[in-house]
Amino acid sequence: MLTTSMRMVSAFDFTTKMRQDAEWMVRSDDRILELIREHGNLTPTAIEDLGGPTAGYARNRCPILAKYGLLKRISRGLYGITDEGEAYLNEELDASELEATTETS
């Protein structure tokens, strides 16, 4: 029985947006980006400690995310999110349109 404060929700009550990832991305990239957005600049070890992929895996993925502009390298082994990374997480950017850069800093 539904009370006045409860209502049925149909599948049409909301629109589902989806992040537009790229061919070079893997499933754990979203989690890495989310953790860095939530906690600020992080190392791969901190990413693992916060429930993300292993430090070794994050250590390989962070430079790739930085190469495409979703993360920035703050210092050796420390990464922060970029405006592009925020836009991707907010479903405002199609990551497949990003181009790799040769800059590593």
C-alpha positions in Angstrom: 0.0 0.0 0.0 1.3 3.4 -0.9 1.1 6.3 1.4 0.7 9.9 0.3 4.5 10.4 0.7 5.3 7.4 -1.6 4.7 7.2 -5.3 5.4 4.7 -8.1 8.5 5.6 -10.2 8.3 4.7 -13.8 11.3 4.2 -16.1 10.4 7.5 -17.8 10.7 9.7 -14.6 14.4 10.4 -15.2 16.9 10.4 -18.0 20.0 8.3 -17.6 23.2 9.9 -18.8 26.3 7.9 -19.4 29.9 8.9 -19.4 31.4 8.7 -22.9 34.7 6.9 -22.5 37.3 6.2 -25.1 38.8 3.1 -26.6 42.0 3.5 -24.6 40.1 3.6 -21.3 39.5 0.7 -18.9 36.8 0.3 -16.3 39.0 1.2 -13.3 39.8 4.6 -14.8 36.5 6.0 -13.7 37.2 4.9 -10.1 40.6 6.5 -10.1 39.2 9.7 -11.4 36.3 9.6 -8.9 38.7 9.0 -5.9 41.0 11.9 -7.0 38.0 14.2 -7.4 36.6 13.2 -4.0 39.9 13.3 -2.0 42.1 15.7 -3.9 45.6 14.9 -5.2 46.5 11.3 -4.6 49.3 8.8 -5.1 48.6 5.3 -6.5 49.1 3.9 -3.0 46.5 6.2 -1.6 44.1 5.3 -4.5 44.5 1.6 -3.4 44.1 2.5 0.3 40.8 4.3 -0.5 39.3 1.2 -2.3 40.5 1.8 -5.8 42.6 -0.5 -8.0 45.9 -1.8 -6.7 48.7 0.7 -6.4 50.6 -1.1 -9.2 47.7 -0.9 -11.5 46.9 2.8 -10.7 50.6 3.5 -11.1 50.2 2.4 -14.8 46.9 4.0 -15.4 47.5 7.5 -13.9 50.1 8.5 -16.5 47.8 7.4 -19.3 44.9 9.5 -17.8 47.4 12.4 -17.6 48.5 11.8 -21.2 45.0 12.4 -22.4 44.4 15.4 -20.0 42.0 13.9 -17.5 44.6 14.0 -14.7 47.7 16.2 -14.2 50.9 15.1 -12.7 51.5 17.3 -9.6 54.9 15.8 -8.8 56.5 12.3 -9.1 53.7 9.8 -8.3 51.1 12.4 -7.3 48.1 13.2 -9.5 45.3 15.7 -9.5 42.1 16.0 -11.6 41.9 18.5 -14.4 38.9 20.5 -15.7 38.6 17.9 -18.4 38.6 15.1 -15.9 35.8 16.9 -14.0 33.9 17.4 -17.2 34.2 13.7 -18.1 32.9 12.6 -14.7 30.0 15.1 -15.0 29.1 13.6 -18.4 30.0 16.8 -20.1 32.9 15.5 -22.1 33.3 12.7 -24.6 36.7 11.2 -23.7 37.0 9.7 -27.2 37.5 13.2 -28.5 40.7 13.7 -26.4 44.1 13.5 -28.0 47.2 12.2 -26.4 49.9 14.7 -25.5 53.6 14.1 -25.3 53.9 16.4 -22.2 54.5 14.3 -19.0 54.6 17.0 -16.4 
